[in-house]
Amino acid sequence: MRRVTRNFVLGILLVVALLLALGALPSYLKSGDPYYLTATPVAENRTAIDSADLAPDRYPYTTGALANASANETGQSDPYWKGPIGIKGAFTHSPFDERDALTQRNTSAVDGDTVYVRQNNTVYRLDITQQP
């Protein structure tokens, strides 16, 4: 193999390794206050998104909060740290992304920053909070 070809291949491998690291690294950054997606049961019967339509791999914060909630108790997702500069949001999935996706899914189930989801005939109010 010629020297130029070898250097080119090594350069390509280095770029690929850096891009992989850039994609994995932000999820490990834990600085600042954590954000949680909370699911609080509400007594009112209102328009809500059916939780059966939410895939756990696409909505991990939402399904985590609903799994930890009951008809009488608030549930919360795993924490999400926004990161020091805000770059992390471009490379990782966040509860803010899920709230935006749910808002686009059914606008009548949204009230400001709150999204309503129905699971097992119970309506839950989904909010993003910083308190555990």
C-alpha angles and dihedrals in degrees: 000000000000121000095244092051092048092050091048092051091047090050092051091049090050092051091049091049092049092050091050091049091048090053095048101036101067093061089061095052108105112177134132125019117328123241123220132195107225127198112205120183115236127201097219123092107230142148109294141166114257109245091211087073093057116094113216093223092053097039105031095152094048096045091044092053092046092048090054093046129084133189089270103031138061117242128205136202129231113285123270120203113208095207133235102279104021096249091114092071092066093056105035139055114251141182086251089061090050093049090051092048092049090048090055091046096061119000093185089065091059130089111181107302092344123098123195121217129183121218124170092346091306120114115219128197110222116209134164112235138170096216118089 
